Amino acid sequence: MQVIEEICVESSIKGIQDIEASIDRFFESQRINHTHYGNFFVAVSEAATNAQLHGNKNQQDKKIIIKYCKVEDGYCICVKDEGPGFNYNSIPDPTLPDNIEKINGRGIFLMKNLAEKVDFSDHGKEVQLYFSFEEN
């Protein structure tokens, strides 16, 4: 895995805005076809927001680290928080009738439906989002 860019931000709205700006820079620098921008932006933003809210519990002294990496067949975006982690296998399915009206619980579902592959590591403190798409 070749790291293209790495950023580290505080767990805050400003940090999330910095991440969103980094998504734009990454997309432009890699000359990726813009038809993929929406899915990519939502998946990476959702991972970062989960890191801020659920991982780091909005504690601004904790960091979110994002690595944009080139892999053999595309890109891997790694999002890591400094929280305690979580059991990513126990997240309820938000499409089930009992969960459909719940406010939370859709982030991982979105990531899994927008990226080609989603993996978790470090006890759920890091998520890897895999994308394969053509360049301009």
Helices and strands as residue ranges (DSSP letters): E 2-10, H 13-29, G 34-36, H 37-50, I 51-55, E 63-71, E 74-81, G 88-90, H 107-114, E 117-121, G 122-124, E 126-131
